[in-house]
Amino acid sequence: MLGLTFNRQRPVMDYIADFMCKELLLIIEVDGASHQVTGQAEKDVIRQQRLESAGFRVIRFTATEVLTEMEEVKFRIQRQCEALILE
């Protein structure tokens, strides 16, 4: 997308990012069923805060969004990339 490289299952700090664009410090998370488990939402908030305080931008999608609304997901990722390129 836009000539950028996105790596899958990338180690970042103490975490594994679903997808990461190193050039933009952009992390894309896809939240599946495991994120519905009690206590996981709180862990996700802490994780995102830590990543953002280290300079990363994190955007999240549900697995359902990825499976049923792929064009919208791609549009939102591209829009975020374009905004980060302009910063």
KEGU-573834 format. One record per atom (N, C-alpha, C, O): residue in three letters; x, y, z; residue number from 1; atom name. Coordinates in pm, 1 decimal. Layout:
<rs>
{"ala", {X, Y, Z}, NUM, "CA"} ...
</rs>
This chain:
<rs>
{"met", {84.1, -118.2, 0.0}, 1, "N"} {"met", {0.0, 0.0, 0.0}, 1, "CA"} {"met", {88.6, 124.4, 0.0}, 1, "C"} {"met", {173.1, 141.7, 87.8}, 1, "O"} {"leu", {68.4, 209.4, -98.1}, 2, "N"} {"leu", {142.9, 335.2, -110.0}, 2, "CA"} {"leu", {293.9, 313.3, -111.3}, 2, "C"} {"leu", {369.9, 403.1, -75.1}, 2, "O"} {"gly", {337.1, 196.4, -152.1}, 3, "N"} {"gly", {480.1, 165.3, -155.2}, 3, "CA"} {"gly", {540.0, 134.8, -19.7}, 3, "C"} {"gly", {662.0, 124.0, -7.4}, 3, "O"} {"leu", {457.2, 120.5, 82.1}, 4, "N"} {"leu", {503.6, 93.1, 217.9}, 4, "CA"} {"leu", {507.5, -57.5, 242.3}, 4, "C"} {"leu", {435.2, -133.5, 177.8}, 4, "O"} {"thr", {591.4, -99.6, 334.6}, 5, "N"} {"thr", {602.0, -240.4, 371.0}, 5, "CA"} {"thr", {532.5, -264.3, 504.3}, 5, "C"} {"thr", {555.8, -192.1, 601.3}, 5, "O"} {"phe", {447.8, -365.1, 508.5}, 6, "N"} {"phe", {380.9, -406.8, 631.3}, 6, "CA"} {"phe", {426.6, -549.0, 662.6}, 6, "C"} {"phe", {411.6, -639.6, 580.6}, 6, "O"} {"asn", {482.3, -567.2, 781.5}, 7, "N"} {"asn", {526.1, -699.5, 824.7}, 7, "CA"} {"asn", {423.5, -758.4, 920.4}, 7, "C"} {"asn", {364.9, -687.7, 1002.4}, 7, "O"} {"arg", {403.2, -889.1, 908.5}, 8, "N"} {"arg", {304.7, -959.6, 988.5}, 8, "CA"} {"arg", {371.6, -1024.0, 1109.4}, 8, "C"} {"arg", {484.7, -1071.8, 1100.7}, 8, "O"} {"gln", {300.1, -1024.9, 1223.6}, 9, "N"} {"gln", {348.3, -1086.7, 1347.2}, 9, "CA"} {"gln", {488.3, -1036.4, 1383.0}, 9, "C"} {"gln", {583.5, -1113.4, 1394.7}, 9, "O"} {"arg", {496.9, -905.6, 1399.8}, 10, "N"} {"arg", {624.9, -837.1, 1421.5}, 10, "CA"} {"arg", {647.0, -810.0, 1570.0}, 10, "C"} {"arg", {560.0, -752.0, 1635.0}, 10, "O"} {"pro", {762.1, -850.9, 1625.5}, 11, "N"} {"pro", {791.4, -817.4, 1765.2}, 11, "CA"} {"pro", {809.0, -666.4, 1781.4}, 11, "C"} {"pro", {882.3, -602.3, 1706.2}, 11, "O"} {"val", {740.4, -611.7, 1880.6}, 12, "N"} {"val", {750.5, -469.3, 1913.0}, 12, "CA"} {"val", {749.6, -458.6, 2065.1}, 12, "C"} {"val", {650.7, -493.7, 2129.6}, 12, "O"} {"met", {857.1, -411.4, 2120.9}, 13, "N"} {"met", {871.8, -403.7, 2266.6}, 13, "CA"} {"met", {845.1, -543.1, 2324.6}, 13, "C"} {"met", {910.1, -639.7, 2284.9}, 13, "O"} {"asp", {750.4, -554.0, 2417.5}, 14, "N"} {"asp", {718.7, -684.0, 2478.8}, 14, "CA"} {"asp", {600.8, -752.4, 2411.5}, 14, "C"} {"asp", {542.8, -844.7, 2468.5}, 14, "O"} {"tyr", {565.0, -710.0, 2293.8}, 15, "N"} {"tyr", {443.0, -756.0, 2228.1}, 15, "CA"} {"tyr", {473.0, -810.6, 2088.2}, 15, "C"} {"tyr", {583.6, -797.0, 2036.0}, 15, "O"} {"ile", {371.7, -871.9, 2030.7}, 16, "N"} {"ile", {376.4, -912.5, 1890.5}, 16, "CA"} {"ile", {262.8, -836.4, 1821.4}, 16, "C"} {"ile", {145.5, -858.3, 1851.6}, 16, "O"} {"ala", {298.0, -748.1, 1729.6}, 17, "N"} {"ala", {198.2, -672.0, 1654.8}, 17, "CA"} {"ala", {145.7, -758.6, 1540.8}, 17, "C"} {"ala", {222.4, -829.8, 1476.1}, 17, "O"} {"asp", {15.3, -752.3, 1516.4}, 18, "N"} {"asp", {-41.2, -828.1, 1405.1}, 18, "CA"} {"asp", {24.1, -784.0, 1273.9}, 18, "C"} {"asp", {68.7, -867.2, 1194.9}, 18, "O"} {"phe", {29.4, -653.0, 1251.6}, 19, "N"} {"phe", {94.6, -595.7, 1133.2}, 19, "CA"} {"phe", {164.3, -467.5, 1174.7}, 19, "C"} {"phe", {113.8, -393.4, 1259.1}, 19, "O"} {"met", {280.6, -440.9, 1115.7}, 20, "N"} {"met", {352.0, -317.9, 1148.3}, 20, "CA"} {"met", {418.4, -260.9, 1024.3}, 20, "C"} {"met", {478.2, -333.0, 944.4}, 20, "O"} {"cys", {406.3, -129.7, 1010.5}, 21, "N"} {"cys", {479.8, -56.1, 909.0}, 21, "CA"} {"cys", {587.3, 22.8, 983.8}, 21, "C"} {"cys", {558.6, 123.4, 1048.7}, 21, "O"} {"lys", {709.7, -24.2, 973.6}, 22, "N"} {"lys", {820.2, 37.0, 1047.7}, 22, "CA"} {"lys", {843.6, 181.0, 1003.8}, 22, "C"} {"lys", {874.9, 267.0, 1086.1}, 22, "O"} {"glu", {828.5, 207.5, 873.6}, 23, "N"} {"glu", {855.3, 342.8, 822.2}, 23, "CA"} {"glu", {764.6, 447.3, 887.1}, 23, "C"} {"glu", {806.8, 560.5, 911.2}, 23, "O"} {"leu", {641.0, 409.2, 915.1}, 24, "N"} {"leu", {545.0, 504.2, 971.9}, 24, "CA"} {"leu", {520.9, 483.5, 1121.1}, 24, "C"} {"leu", {444.2, 557.8, 1182.3}, 24, "O"} {"leu", {585.8, 383.0, 1180.2}, 25, "N"} {"leu", {559.2, 345.1, 1319.1}, 25, "CA"} {"leu", {408.9, 320.5, 1338.6}, 25, "C"} {"leu", {348.7, 365.3, 1436.2}, 25, "O"} {"leu", {351.6, 249.0, 1243.8}, 26, "N"} {"leu", {208.5, 219.3, 1245.0}, 26, "CA"} {"leu", {188.3, 71.9, 1275.0}, 26, "C"} {"leu", {248.0, -14.7, 1211.1}, 26, "O"} {"ile", {103.8, 44.7, 1372.4}, 27, "N"} {"ile", {68.2, -92.5, 1409.3}, 27, "CA"} {"ile", {-79.8, -112.0, 1381.2}, 27, "C"} {"ile", {-163.2, -28.9, 1417.2}, 27, "O"} {"ile", {-110.7, -223.2, 1316.2}, 28, "N"} {"ile", {-249.3, -258.7, 1287.5}, 28, "CA"} {"ile", {-279.8, -385.4, 1365.6}, 28, "C"} {"ile", {-213.2, -487.6, 1348.5}, 28, "O"} {"glu", {-380.4, -378.0, 1450.9}, 29, "N"} {"glu", {-421.7, -491.9, 1531.6}, 29, "CA"} {"glu", {-556.0, -543.1, 1481.8}, 29, "C"} {"glu", {-646.6, -465.0, 1452.7}, 29, "O"} {"val", {-567.6, -674.9, 1472.4}, 30, "N"} {"val", {-694.0, -739.7, 1435.2}, 30, "CA"} {"val", {-737.9, -820.2, 1556.2}, 30, "C"} {"val", {-674.2, -918.6, 1593.9}, 30, "O"} {"asp", {-847.6, -776.6, 1616.2}, 31, "N"} {"asp", {-896.6, -837.6, 1738.9}, 31, "CA"} {"asp", {-997.4, -947.7, 1709.2}, 31, "C"} {"asp", {-1108.4, -921.4, 1662.9}, 31, "O"} {"gly", {-957.4, -1070.1, 1736.3}, 32, "N"} {"gly", {-1044.5, -1185.3, 1717.5}, 32, "CA"} {"gly", {-1114.9, -1222.1, 1846.6}, 32, "C"} {"gly", {-1126.4, -1140.5, 1938.1}, 32, "O"} {"ala", {-1161.3, -1344.6, 1852.8}, 33, "N"} {"ala", {-1239.3, -1392.3, 1966.8}, 33, "CA"} {"ala", {-1161.6, -1385.2, 2098.3}, 33, "C"} {"ala", {-1221.5, -1364.3, 2203.8}, 33, "O"} {"ser", {-1031.7, -1401.8, 2093.7}, 34, "N"} {"ser", {-953.0, -1398.5, 2217.8}, 34, "CA"} {"ser", {-960.8, -1263.0, 2287.9}, 34, "C"} {"ser", {-933.7, -1253.0, 2407.5}, 34, "O"} {"his", {-997.2, -1160.4, 2214.3}, 35, "N"} {"his", {-1007.6, -1026.7, 2273.7}, 35, "CA"} {"his", {-1140.8, -1005.2, 2345.1}, 35, "C"} {"his", {-1163.2, -899.8, 2404.7}, 35, "O"} {"gln", {-1229.1, -1104.6, 2339.4}, 36, "N"} {"gln", {-1356.3, -1098.8, 2410.1}, 36, "CA"} {"gln", {-1347.6, -1159.2, 2550.1}, 36, "C"} {"gln", {-1441.9, -1148.9, 2628.5}, 36, "O"} {"val", {-1235.5, -1221.4, 2580.8}, 37, "N"} {"val", {-1215.4, -1286.3, 2709.9}, 37, "CA"} {"val", {-1210.5, -1180.4, 2819.6}, 37, "C"} {"val", {-1155.2, -1072.2, 2800.1}, 37, "O"} {"thr", {-1268.8, -1212.6, 2935.2}, 38, "N"} {"thr", {-1270.3, -1120.7, 3048.4}, 38, "CA"} {"thr", {-1128.6, -1075.4, 3082.3}, 38, "C"} {"thr", {-1037.8, -1157.1, 3097.9}, 38, "O"} {"gly", {-1111.6, -945.6, 3093.1}, 39, "N"} {"gly", {-982.3, -888.4, 3128.2}, 39, "CA"} {"gly", {-895.3, -854.0, 3008.9}, 39, "C"} {"gly", {-800.0, -777.3, 3023.1}, 39, "O"} {"gln", {-924.7, -907.8, 2892.7}, 40, "N"} {"gln", {-840.3, -882.3, 2776.8}, 40, "CA"} {"gln", {-852.0, -738.0, 2729.0}, 40, "C"} {"gln", {-752.5, -679.8, 2685.9}, 40, "O"} {"ala", {-970.9, -679.3, 2735.8}, 41, "N"} {"ala", {-989.1, -540.8, 2691.1}, 41, "CA"} {"ala", {-899.6, -446.1, 2771.2}, 41, "C"} {"ala", {-841.1, -353.1, 2715.5}, 41, "O"} {"glu", {-889.3, -470.4, 2902.2}, 42, "N"} {"glu", {-804.1, -386.4, 2986.1}, 42, "CA"} {"glu", {-657.3, -403.6, 2946.6}, 42, "C"} {"glu", {-582.3, -306.0, 2942.5}, 42, "O"} {"lys", {-616.8, -525.8, 2917.9}, 43, "N"} {"lys", {-479.1, -550.9, 2874.4}, 43, "CA"} {"lys", {-451.6, -483.3, 2740.4}, 43, "C"} {"lys", {-342.7, -430.4, 2718.2}, 43, "O"} {"asp", {-551.3, -485.1, 2650.7}, 44, "N"} {"asp", {-535.6, -419.8, 2520.7}, 44, "CA"} {"asp", {-516.5, -268.9, 2537.2}, 44, "C"} {"asp", {-436.8, -208.1, 2465.7}, 44, "O"} {"val", {-589.2, -208.8, 2630.9}, 45, "N"} {"val", {-576.5, -64.2, 2655.4}, 45, "CA"} {"val", {-436.0, -32.1, 2705.3}, 45, "C"} {"val", {-373.3, 62.7, 2657.9}, 45, "O"} {"ile", {-387.2, -109.8, 2799.5}, 46, "N"} {"ile", {-252.3, -87.6, 2854.2}, 46, "CA"} {"ile", {-147.9, -105.5, 2744.7}, 46, "C"} {"ile", {-55.7, -25.0, 2731.5}, 46, "O"} {"arg", {-163.1, -211.2, 2667.1}, 47, "N"} {"arg", {-69.8, -238.0, 2557.0}, 47, "CA"} {"arg", {-66.6, -121.6, 2459.8}, 47, "C"} {"arg", {40.6, -74.9, 2421.3}, 47, "O"} {"gln", {-185.6, -74.4, 2419.8}, 48, "N"} {"gln", {-192.5, 35.9, 2324.1}, 48, "CA"} {"gln", {-130.8, 162.6, 2382.7}, 48, "C"} {"gln", {-59.8, 234.6, 2312.5}, 48, "O"} {"gln", {-156.6, 190.3, 2508.4}, 49, "N"} {"gln", {-97.8, 308.9, 2571.5}, 49, "CA"} {"gln", {54.5, 300.9, 2573.2}, 49, "C"} {"gln", {121.9, 400.5, 2547.2}, 49, "O"} {"arg", {108.6, 184.4, 2603.3}, 50, "N"} {"arg", {254.3, 167.1, 2605.3}, 50, "CA"} {"arg", {314.3, 185.7, 2466.3}, 50, "C"} {"arg", {416.7, 252.0, 2449.9}, 50, "O"} {"leu", {249.4, 126.4, 2366.8}, 51, "N"} {"leu", {299.6, 140.0, 2229.7}, 51, "CA"} {"leu", {292.8, 285.3, 2182.7}, 51, "C"} {"leu", {386.4, 335.4, 2120.5}, 51, "O"} {"glu", {182.3, 351.9, 2212.6}, 52, "N"} {"glu", {167.9, 491.9, 2170.7}, 52, "CA"} {"glu", {265.5, 582.1, 2244.5}, 52, "C"} {"glu", {315.9, 678.3, 2186.5}, 52, "O"} {"ser", {293.1, 553.1, 2370.8}, 53, "N"} {"ser", {390.0, 636.3, 2443.7}, 53, "CA"} {"ser", {532.1, 615.8, 2388.8}, 53, "C"} {"ser", {619.5, 700.1, 2409.3}, 53, "O"} {"ala", {554.4, 504.1, 2319.5}, 54, "N"} {"ala", {684.0, 478.3, 2255.3}, 54, "CA"} {"ala", {689.4, 535.1, 2113.8}, 54, "C"} {"ala", {789.8, 519.2, 2044.4}, 54, "O"} {"gly", {580.6, 602.0, 2070.2}, 55, "N"} {"gly", {582.4, 667.9, 1940.5}, 55, "CA"} {"gly", {506.7, 597.4, 1829.4}, 55, "C"} {"gly", {504.8, 645.8, 1716.3}, 55, "O"} {"phe", {444.1, 483.8, 1859.1}, 56, "N"} {"phe", {367.7, 411.6, 1757.6}, 56, "CA"} {"phe", {224.9, 463.6, 1749.2}, 56, "C"} {"phe", {168.7, 510.5, 1848.1}, 56, "O"} {"arg", {168.3, 454.9, 1633.0}, 57, "N"} {"arg", {25.5, 478.7, 1612.8}, 57, "CA"} {"arg", {-38.4, 341.9, 1599.1}, 57, "C"} {"arg", {10.3, 258.8, 1522.5}, 57, "O"} {"val", {-146.4, 316.6, 1671.7}, 58, "N"} {"val", {-212.7, 186.3, 1670.3}, 58, "CA"} {"val", {-354.5, 204.5, 1619.7}, 58, "C"} {"val", {-429.2, 288.3, 1670.2}, 58, "O"} {"ile", {-391.3, 125.3, 1519.2}, 59, "N"} {"ile", {-530.9, 121.3, 1476.1}, 59, "CA"} {"ile", {-579.2, -22.4, 1487.5}, 59, "C"} {"ile", {-505.4, -117.2, 1460.8}, 59, "O"} {"arg", {-704.5, -35.9, 1527.7}, 60, "N"} {"arg", {-760.9, -167.1, 1557.0}, 60, "CA"} {"arg", {-881.4, -194.2, 1469.4}, 60, "C"} {"arg", {-958.5, -104.6, 1435.1}, 60, "O"} {"phe", {-894.6, -320.3, 1434.6}, 61, "N"} {"phe", {-1011.4, -369.0, 1362.3}, 61, "CA"} {"phe", {-1053.6, -499.3, 1427.8}, 61, "C"} {"phe", {-970.8, -571.2, 1483.8}, 61, "O"} {"thr", {-1181.0, -529.0, 1420.9}, 62, "N"} {"thr", {-1225.3, -660.2, 1465.8}, 62, "CA"} {"thr", {-1203.7, -758.7, 1351.4}, 62, "C"} {"thr", {-1195.4, -719.8, 1234.9}, 62, "O"} {"ala", {-1194.8, -885.1, 1386.3}, 63, "N"} {"ala", {-1181.8, -987.7, 1282.7}, 63, "CA"} {"ala", {-1303.9, -985.3, 1191.5}, 63, "C"} {"ala", {-1292.1, -1009.8, 1071.4}, 63, "O"} {"thr", {-1419.3, -956.3, 1246.8}, 64, "N"} {"thr", {-1542.2, -948.5, 1166.7}, 64, "CA"} {"thr", {-1531.9, -837.2, 1063.6}, 64, "C"} {"thr", {-1571.2, -855.9, 948.5}, 64, "O"} {"glu", {-1479.4, -721.1, 1103.6}, 65, "N"} {"glu", {-1461.3, -612.0, 1007.5}, 65, "CA"} {"glu", {-1370.5, -654.4, 893.4}, 65, "C"} {"glu", {-1399.2, -626.9, 776.9}, 65, "O"} {"val", {-1261.1, -721.1, 926.8}, 66, "N"} {"val", {-1165.8, -763.4, 824.0}, 66, "CA"} {"val", {-1230.7, -862.9, 728.5}, 66, "C"} {"val", {-1206.5, -858.3, 607.9}, 66, "O"} {"leu", {-1311.8, -951.6, 781.3}, 67, "N"} {"leu", {-1374.9, -1054.2, 698.0}, 67, "CA"} {"leu", {-1492.3, -1003.7, 616.0}, 67, "C"} {"leu", {-1517.6, -1053.8, 506.4}, 67, "O"} {"thr", {-1564.5, -904.6, 668.2}, 68, "N"} {"thr", {-1688.1, -862.1, 600.6}, 68, "CA"} {"thr", {-1682.6, -723.5, 538.3}, 68, "C"} {"thr", {-1767.8, -689.2, 456.3}, 68, "O"} {"glu", {-1583.5, -643.2, 576.1}, 69, "N"} {"glu", {-1575.6, -505.1, 528.0}, 69, "CA"} {"glu", {-1433.7, -471.3, 482.7}, 69, "C"} {"glu", {-1380.9, -365.2, 515.8}, 69, "O"} {"met", {-1373.8, -560.5, 408.1}, 70, "N"} {"met", {-1232.4, -545.5, 371.9}, 70, "CA"} {"met", {-1203.4, -414.1, 298.9}, 70, "C"} {"met", {-1100.8, -351.2, 324.9}, 70, "O"} {"glu", {-1290.1, -372.5, 209.8}, 71, "N"} {"glu", {-1265.0, -246.6, 137.8}, 71, "CA"} {"glu", {-1261.5, -128.0, 233.0}, 71, "C"} {"glu", {-1178.1, -38.8, 217.5}, 71, "O"} {"glu", {-1350.8, -126.0, 331.3}, 72, "N"} {"glu", {-1351.2, -17.8, 431.1}, 72, "CA"} {"glu", {-1225.3, -24.5, 516.7}, 72, "C"} {"glu", {-1166.3, 79.1, 547.5}, 72, "O"} {"val", {-1183.6, -143.4, 555.1}, 73, "N"} {"val", {-1060.9, -160.5, 633.9}, 73, "CA"} {"val", {-941.4, -107.1, 555.2}, 73, "C"} {"val", {-860.7, -31.3, 608.9}, 73, "O"} {"lys", {-929.9, -145.6, 430.3}, 74, "N"} {"lys", {-819.0, -97.6, 346.4}, 74, "CA"} {"lys", {-824.3, 54.1, 331.9}, 74, "C"} {"lys", {-720.6, 120.2, 337.3}, 74, "O"} {"phe", {-943.5, 109.8, 313.5}, 75, "N"} {"phe", {-958.4, 254.7, 301.1}, 75, "CA"} {"phe", {-910.2, 324.7, 427.8}, 75, "C"} {"phe", {-837.9, 424.1, 420.2}, 75, "O"} {"arg", {-949.7, 273.6, 543.8}, 76, "N"} {"arg", {-908.9, 335.7, 669.7}, 76, "CA"} {"arg", {-758.6, 325.4, 692.3}, 76, "C"} {"arg", {-697.1, 418.8, 743.7}, 76, "O"} {"ile", {-699.3, 212.7, 654.4}, 77, "N"} {"ile", {-553.6, 198.2, 667.1}, 77, "CA"} {"ile", {-483.1, 296.2, 573.9}, 77, "C"} {"ile", {-387.7, 362.9, 613.9}, 77, "O"} {"gln", {-530.3, 304.7, 449.6}, 78, "N"} {"gln", {-467.6, 396.7, 354.5}, 78, "CA"} {"gln", {-479.7, 541.1, 401.6}, 78, "C"} {"gln", {-384.1, 618.2, 392.0}, 78, "O"} {"arg", {-596.2, 577.5, 452.0}, 79, "N"} {"arg", {-616.8, 714.5, 501.7}, 79, "CA"} {"arg", {-521.8, 743.8, 617.1}, 79, "C"} {"arg", {-465.6, 853.1, 624.4}, 79, "O"} {"gln", {-503.1, 647.4, 707.9}, 80, "N"} {"gln", {-410.5, 666.7, 818.3}, 80, "CA"} {"gln", {-266.9, 680.2, 769.5}, 80, "C"} {"gln", {-191.8, 764.8, 818.1}, 80, "O"} {"cys", {-229.0, 596.8, 673.5}, 81, "N"} {"cys", {-93.7, 605.4, 616.4}, 81, "CA"} {"cys", {-70.2, 742.1, 552.5}, 81, "C"} {"cys", {34.1, 803.8, 574.2}, 81, "O"} {"glu", {-164.8, 788.5, 475.8}, 82, "N"} {"glu", {-150.8, 919.2, 409.6}, 82, "CA"} {"glu", {-135.2, 1030.0, 513.5}, 82, "C"} {"glu", {-54.0, 1120.8, 495.4}, 82, "O"} {"ala", {-212.1, 1023.3, 622.0}, 83, "N"} {"ala", {-201.5, 1125.0, 727.6}, 83, "CA"} {"ala", {-62.8, 1120.6, 792.4}, 83, "C"} {"ala", {-3.4, 1225.0, 819.4}, 83, "O"} {"leu", {-11.9, 1001.0, 817.1}, 84, "N"} {"leu", {120.1, 987.9, 881.2}, 84, "CA"} {"leu", {231.6, 1034.4, 787.8}, 84, "C"} {"leu", {330.4, 1091.9, 833.5}, 84, "O"} {"ile", {216.9, 1010.5, 659.9}, 85, "N"} {"ile", {317.1, 1055.7, 562.3}, 85, "CA"} {"ile", {324.3, 1207.8, 562.2}, 85, "C"} {"ile", {432.4, 1264.9, 548.0}, 85, "O"} {"leu", {210.9, 1273.1, 577.8}, 86, "N"} {"leu", {205.3, 1419.5, 575.4}, 86, "CA"} {"leu", {253.8, 1484.1, 705.0}, 86, "C"} {"leu", {280.9, 1604.1, 707.3}, 86, "O"} {"glu", {265.2, 1406.6, 812.4}, 87, "N"} {"glu", {309.1, 1466.0, 941.1}, 87, "CA"} {"glu", {454.0, 1506.5, 936.9}, 87, "C"} {"glu", {506.7, 1557.5, 1035.7}, 87, "O"} 
</rs>
